[in-house]
Amino acid sequence: MHLDQRDLDILRILSRDGRITKAALADQVGLSPTPCWERLKKLEKAGLIEGYNAQINLKKIAPHVTVFVAAELADHTAASFQSFEAAMQRYDEVVACWALGGGFDYLLQIVTCDIDAYQRLIDAMLDARIGLSRYFTYIVTKPVKGAGVPPLEILLRGS
């Protein structure tokens, strides 16, 4: 799908503010509401917009800890990778999981109430025999920069 500057502007604005009104979005991209809405629907239908999410301030809800875990699997077969990936779906504390190329097999982002709860989760994963052989724990001490607006122009320039 070819994206023009207005499409990129729509995506950038929605990345920052998914609750923006149709009228305000149209105004910011320099279109009338109907053509803007049609472009938005086209972007959604093409799968370029996967969803709209709220950013929740966990500090205001409950004490918590965010931990990144570099994980290595014991076995490197397709079945082992599939089994591990399916297991990750069952742990609510695992809020993100990425398959990696290089030294580690996966990077997990885990959010739980404290370090003890994190360790119980890791112990449960080891007991469940989901293929986890080694793991390296990295505790987040403070957020510096969160998931931001994707650098759309930079990405498109590279292709």
Buried (B, 14 or more C-beta within 10 A) or exposed (E): EEBEEBBBBBBBBBBEEEEBEEEBBBBBBEBEBEEBBEBBEBBEEEEEBEEEEEEEEEEEEEEBBBBBBBBBBEEEEEEBBEBBBEBBEEBEBBEEBEEEEEEBBBBBBBBBEEEEBBEEBBEEBEEEEBBBEEBEBEEBEEEEEEEEEEEBEEEEEEE
